[in-house]
Amino acid sequence: MRVPGIICASRSLLPGPDGDRSLEQVVNVATLPGIVEASYAMPDMHGGYGFPIGGVAATDPAHGGVVSPGGVGFDISCGVRLLAADADRGDLMPVLGQVMNRLAAAIPRGAGRGGIWRLRGAGQLRHVLTGGARYAVGQGHGVERDLLRCEGGGAVADADPAQVSSRAIDRGLQQVGSLGSGNHFLEVQAVDEIYDGDAARAFGLRPEQICIMIHCGSRGLGHQICGDHVRAMEKVMARYGITVPDRQLACAPVGSPEGQGYLRAMAAAANYGRANRQVLANTARRVFAQTAGGDLNLVYDVSHNLAKIETHVVNGRPTELCVHRKGATPALPPGHPDLPPDLRATGQPVLIPGSMGTCSYVLAGVPGGGAFASACHGAGRVMSRHEALRRVNVSRLQRWLEARGIAVRGASARGLAEEAPDAYKDVTAVVTAAEGADLCRKVARLVPLGVVKGLAFPPGTATGRGCRPAPWQNRQRWSRNRCLPGRSPAGTEACRTRPTCASRRGPIPERSASLRPSARW
C-alpha cells in the first residue's frame, strides 16, 4: 500500500466477515501509482468492479498518477436529478394515481432500446456527447435555468467523440431519455423534514413540497466505453511498468495517450448521462403540468460516477489531481468557485436516494470536507441481487409498500425483489455516518409517494396486467413473444435464448421457489 485506507463508516455499516470484497478493494486501490493521501470509502460502500462502490481516490499526474476506468465504473456519470414543484402534498394526493400512470407511460425503461429523444443519427449523437444537457436544452428539452443548477453547467469539457467506439455509438443512439434497469428510478416525493432552513430556501425546498427525483446514467454507451478502455489499458500497463493486484484496476498514466483517450471518452459519456436526465426531467415536467397543473424547477443535478481533474491541497500545497469518485458524490464546500452563484453560500447540494420505499436526503458540502470534498451516494447494497431474489417474498413486499401508500409502477416481481429495502443499508444510518465524518450536513429529508422503476423484465410480466407493450417499445417484436408468469406459450424457450426477441430487454421470469419469504418480507 502506498497510502492508508480510510473507511468513513460506523461499525454497523461495515461488511461482515462473509461479506463482499469492498475492504480488500480499498486496500488494492491504495497500491495505484501516484495515489495521494488515502484510499477512501464512503459509508455506503460495497463491492464493485476494481474499486469498491463508494470509493474515492486521487492520483497526482505529475508524479506518475494513473486513471483507472474501474474507479468510475461502467455506468459513467450515473447521477441524481431533483426537481421541486410549485405544489404541496395535499394538492397532489387527489391526482397521484393519474400522475403515476402518466409518468409510467411516458418514461422508457428496461435494458433495451427505446428513448424519448429520437436522434437523427450518429452525427446528432456526437453533438449530445460534446454538449450534454446544454445541447438538449438548445434542442427544446428544457429551459435555460436548468443549466444553472446542473453540475458543470450541464456539460463536461474536453469530451471527444472520436474516442468513442462505433459499438458504443450504436448502443447509445436510441437510448437518450430512458431510465434503464436495476436500481434506476423516477420517484415522486414530498419534503418531510427540513434540517437547515437557509440552505433549503436557497435550494428551493420547503416543508410538504412535492419533488421528483431521477436516478440514471449513460446507459449502454457508458458501459461500452468503460469496457473498451479497460481492455485498451490492460494491453499497455506492462509498457508503463505498472502492476496491480487486481486486473479490474487496469489503468494508465493520466498524461498518456491511453489515459487521455479514456478521460475524453468518459467526458463524452458524462455528457450523454446529463442529456439523458435532462430529457427525462423535461418529460416529467410536461406530464406534471398536464396532470397536476403545476411546474417543476430544477434543484440540482449531480453525478456520482466520474473522474475529474481538480485542485486540492496536498502536503500544504495546491495540487492538480485526478479524483476518482465511484458511487461517491462531490460535496464542494461553501464559497467554492465551481458552484452556481446562488448556491455559493450554502455549499454543493448532495442528493442521496434511499432504497425503494424509504426516505431520501438532500445534503450540502461543508468547509474542510474530507475525502477530496466527497460524500456518499445512496444506501449501498448489503445483499446481492441473486440473494435478494432468493430471500424476498414479493407479495409481502407489495403489501408493505401499499400499506405505506407508495404507488409503484413498472416494476416486475424480480425488480421488486432485487430492490427491496432489506437488500440495502439503512440510508439514515449512512447519512448519519457521513455527517459524523464531517463530509456533509443534512438539509432535508424526502419521503416517497410513488415510484417508476427501471425494469428487470419487459412490462406486463409479473404485474397481473397482461403483456401489453409500453408505447416506447417495439410492439411487433413483443407480440411474438408474449409471456405471463406460470404460462409457457409457444416461443417462450426461444425467447430465453434468441437475441432478436424480447429477451434483449431481460430474461423471462420463472415461477419457482427462488422467491422465498425472508425474516422481514
N, C-alpha and C positions, 0 to 999 in steps of 0.2 A: 504493500500500500504506500502510495506517495503522499497521501493526506489521510486524516482520520475520517471515519464515517460518523455522521451525526443524525440521529433519529429524533425528529420533533414530534413526540407522541407520548401519551400516558401509557403505563404498563398494560392496561386492559386492551389497548388498541394494537399491541404488538402481535405478530403471528405466533401461534403456539409451536411446540417442538415438532409437530407433524404438519405444520402449515406450509405455505408456499416458499419460494426461493428468494423472497424480497430482501431479507437480511444479507444473504450471500451476495445478491446482486449489488447491494450498497457497497460491500467490500470490493467486488470486482470493478465497479466504476471508479473506485479510489485508486486504481492502478493505471488509469488512462494517462498517456503522455501529456504533459503540460497542465494537468489539473491543479487548481489552486484552492486554498482554504480548507475545503472539505467536500466529501460526497454526502449530500443531504437527502433525507427522505421526509416527506410530509406525513401527518398523522393518518391520512387515508391510504397509505402505501399498501401495495400488494404486488404480486409477481407480474412481470411484464416481459417483453422481448428485449433482452440485453439489460437495459435499465429497469429498475422497478417502476411501476406506475406510481406516481408521487415522488419521482426522483428529480433532483436538481444538481447540476454540476456545471462549473465554469472552467474553461481552459484558456490559457494565455497564448495566443498565436505567436507572440514574439519569442516565446521560449518552447517551441515545439508543440504547442497546443493543437489538439485534434478536434474534428467534428465527427460525431457518430450518429447515423440515422436512428440507431436504437435509442438514443437519448431524446428523440422526438416521437417515435412510434409510427405505426402505419397510418393512423388517421390524422394526418398532418393538419394542424390548425383546427382540430376539434375544439369547440368552444361553446360559449353560452351567450345568448342574447336575451335581454329583459326589456319588455315594453310595459308601460304603465298607462292605464285607461283613465278617461275622464268620467268614470263611473265607479260606484261602490258595490259592495257585495249585495246589499239589498236591492239595488237596481238590476243586477244580473240574474238573480236566482229564478225569477219567473220565466226567463228565456234561456236558462243554462242548457237544457236539453237540446233546444234548437241550435244554439251556438256550437255545441259539441258535435252535433250531426253535420252541420255545415262545414266545420273545420275538418272533420274526418273525411268528408267527400272531396274537399279541396286540396288536402295535403298529401302528396305522393309519399309512399313509404314502402319499405321492403328492400331486399337485396339487389333487385334487378334494375332495369332501365325504367325511365319514366320520370320526367321533371316538369315543373311548371313552365320554365322558360325554354321554348323550342328554338334553340340556336340555329342559325342558317348554315353552319358548317364549321370546319376546323378553324377557318380564318377568324370567325367571330369568337370562338372559344379562346383563341390566343389573346384577344382583347380582354376577355374575362381574366385570363391568367396574369396579365400585366396591370389591369385596372381595378380588379376586385369589386368591392361594394361601390366604389366611385363610378365604375363603368355601368354597373347595374342601375344605379340611381339615374345616371345620364340617359339610360335607355327606358326610363319610365317606371322602374321598380323601386319607388321610394321617393323621399323628399330630401332636400339638401341638409336639413337639420340632422337627419340620421347620421351623416358622415361626421358631424361634430362630436357625436357620442360613440364613435367606433374607435377602438384601439388603432393607433396609427392613421387616423383619418379615413379608415376603410380600405387601405391598401398597403402592402409591404413593398418597399423599394427593392430594386436590383433583381426582380423576377425576370427570368429568361426562358421563354417557351422553347427555345432551341435545345435546352437541357432536358426537356420532357419527351419521353419516347412516344412513338406513334401509337403503341398499345395503350399508354396512359391517356392520350388524347381521345382515342376511341372509347375508352371506358367512361371518360368524363363528359362526352359530347351530349348525352341525353339525360344527365342527372342533375342539372342545375335547378335548384328549387325542389329538393326532396330530402326526407328525413334519413333514409337508410333503415337499418335494423338494429337489433340489440338494445342497448340502453339509451338510444336516442329517442327524443320525445318532443312534443309540444304540449305544454301544460298551462291550464287556466288556474290562476292562483288569487289569493286575497292576502293583503298585508295584515298580519295578525298581531304583530308587536313591533314597536319602534324602540330601539335602544339609544340611538344618537339622533336627536331631533334636528340639529343643524345639518348634519350630513344627509339625513333623509330628505330634508327640504331641498338641499342642493341637488340631490339625485332625482327629485320629483316624486317622492313617495310620501304617502300619508296613511293613517290607520284605516282599515276596511277597504282600501282601494283595490280594484281589480288589476291584475297584471297577467301578462303572458310570457312564459319562459320557453325558449327554444334551445335545445341541445343537439348539435350535429356537427359534422365536419366536412372533409373534402372528398368523401365517398370513394368510389373505385379509383379515381385519378390519383388521390393521395396515396392509397395503398400500393398502386403500381409504381409510383415514383420511389417510395421507400424501398420496395423490393429490388427495383432496378439498380439503385445506388448502393444498397448493401452488397449486391453481387459485384459491382464495379470495385468497391473498396476492398473486398476480400482478395481480389486479384493483385492489388498493389501494396498491401501492407508490408510484405516482405521487402519490397523495393525501398520502402522508407525505414526499414529496420524496426517495425512495430510488431510487437507480440501482445496478445490479450488473453486473459484466462477463459474467455467465452467467445466463441466465434460470432455470437449475436452482437458483440461490441465492435464489429468491423468499423474501421474508422480511417481517416486520412488527415494529414495536416491541414489546418484551416486554409492556409495560403496555397495549397497545391491545386493543380487542375481538377483533381477528383473532389477535393473539399469545396472548392468554389462552385464546381458543377452541381454538387448536391445542394448547397445553400441557395443557389439561384433557382433550381427546380423546386426546392422546398418553399421558397417565396412564392413561386407560381401556384403551388398547391394551396398555400395560405390565402392567396387572393381568391382562389376558387372557393375555399371554405367560407370566406367572408361574403362573397357574392351569393353563395348558397343560402346562408342565413338571412341575407338582405331580401332575397326573393321570397323566402318563406314568411318573413316578417311582414312584407307588404301584402301578401295574400291574406295573412291573419288579420291585418288592418282592414282590408276590404270586407272580409266576412264579418268582422266585429261591427263595422259601420252598418252593414245591411241587416244584421240580426238584432244587435243591442242598441244601435243608433248612437254610438259614440266613437271617439278617436283613440288611437294608441300612439304614444310618444316613446321614443327610444330612451331608456335609462342608460344602457351601456351594452357594448359587445366586446367580448374579450376571449382570446384563445388560451387554451391550457396545454397544447402540444406544439411546441415551437422551439427553435434555436435562434437566438438573436445576438448580434454584436452590440454590446452595451459597455458603458464605462462604470466601473466600480472601484472603490478604494481597496487596494491590496497592499499590506505592509506599509500603510500610511501614504500611499501614492495612488492617484487616479490611474487606472489601467484599463485598456481596452480588452474585453474578454468575449469569448463565445459562450453564452449562457444557454445551456440545455434545460428546458422545462418539459417534463413528460408527465402529464397528469398533475401539473402544478401551475398555479395562476400567478401572473405578475401582480405585485401589490406595491406599486410605486408610492412613495411617501408624499405627504402634503408638500407643495412647492416644487415638485419635480417638473422640469420644463416640457416633458413629453405629454403632460396631462392637458386636457382641454381647459381653456381659461376659466370656465365656470365651475370646474372641479378641482382647481389647483389648491384651494384652501383646505379641501377635505381629504385628499388622497385618492388613489385609484379605486373605483368600485371593483369588488371581487365577488363574483357570482358563484354560489355554491349550491348546486341542486342536490336534494336528498334522494333517497330511493323512492320507488313508486309508492304513493300513499302516505309519505312522510313529508315533514316540512323542509323548506329550503331557506337559505340565508343570503342576505346581502351584507358583505363586509367591506372594509376600506383599509388601504395601506396606512402604515404608521411610521413616524420618524424613526430612523435607525433599524427598520425591519431587517431581520436576518435572512440567510439563505439567498443572498443576492436579490432582496426585495421580492420574495416569493411566498405563496401561501398554498393551502390545499385546493382541491378542485371538485370534491364531491364527498360521497360517503365512503367509497372504497369497498371492493368486494371482500367477503370472507369465505365465500362458498363458490366453487366453480359452477359453470352453467350445467355441467353434467350432474354434479351433486345436487344442485337445486331441482333439476328435473326428477331426480330420484326421491327427494325428500318432501317436496312441497305438494300439498293437496290443493289443487286449483279451485275446486268448488268451495272449499273453506276460505281460501283467499278471496274469491269473488264476493262471498257473503261479508267478509270483513270490510272490503272496500265499499260495498253497498251500504253497510251499517254506518260508515263514516261519511256517507253522502258524496262519494267520489265517483264521478262518471268516467268510465274507461271506454275508449273507442279504439278499434283497430288491433287489439292485442289477441293473438292466438293463445290457446292453452299453454303451449310451450313458452311463448313470450311472457305470459303472466308468471309462470313458474320460475323462469330464469331471472326475472326482475323483482321477485318477491322481496319484501323488506328483510326477511331472515337471511337473504343472500348477501347483505351488505352490513357494514358497520353502522352504528348509531351516528347519524350526521351531527347531532347536537354534541356528542362527545368529541367528534372530530373537530368541530368548530371551537369548542372549549379548549381543546389541546392547542390548536393553532393560535388562539388568542393568548393562552397562557405562555406560549413560547415567544410572545411579542412579535409575531409575524403579521398580525392584522388586528382589527377591532370590529365588533358587531355593530351593524347599523339597523337591520330589520330582519324579521322572520316572516316568511310567507307560508301559507298553508294551501294544499291542493284542493281544487273544486272539480276539476276534470282533466283528463289526460288523453292525448292521441299518441299511441305508442308506435315506434318502429316495429315492423312485422318480423316475426320469425318464420311465418308461413304466408302464403298468399291469402288475401282477405276472403272471408267466407268459411275457411276451415276452422273447426273447433269453436265456432261462435254461436251456433244454434240458429244462424240466419241464412243457411244455404251457401251457395258458392258464386254469388254474383261478383263479377269483377268490379273494381273501383273504376271511376271514369278515366283515370290516367293509365290504366293497364290495357294490354292487348287482348281485346275481347275474343277475337277469333282463336288465338292460341289457348286462352284459358278454357274456352268452351269445349275443346277437345280433351281436356284433362280434368274434368270436374271430379271432386272427391270430397266426401264428408267423413268425419271420424266414424269408424265402425263399418264403413262401406268399402267395397273393393270393386268399383266399376271397371269395365274394360279399359285397358290402357294405364291402370294405376301403377303396375310394376314398371312399365316403360317410363312412367313419369318420374320414377326414382332414379333413373339412370341416364335417360337421353338428354343431352344438354340443350336440345332445341325446344323443349317443352317447358311447362310451368315450373319444373324443378329448379330452373335458374333463379327463381325467387325464393327457394328454400325447399327442404325435403317435405314429403307428405307426412302428416302426423300419424303416429301409431297409437292405438288404444292398448295399453299394456300396463303392467304393474310398475312402470317407471315413475308414475306419479303417486307415490305413497304418502300418507299423512306424516308430517314431522311432528315434533313435540308441540309446535305452535299452530301450524296450519293443518 
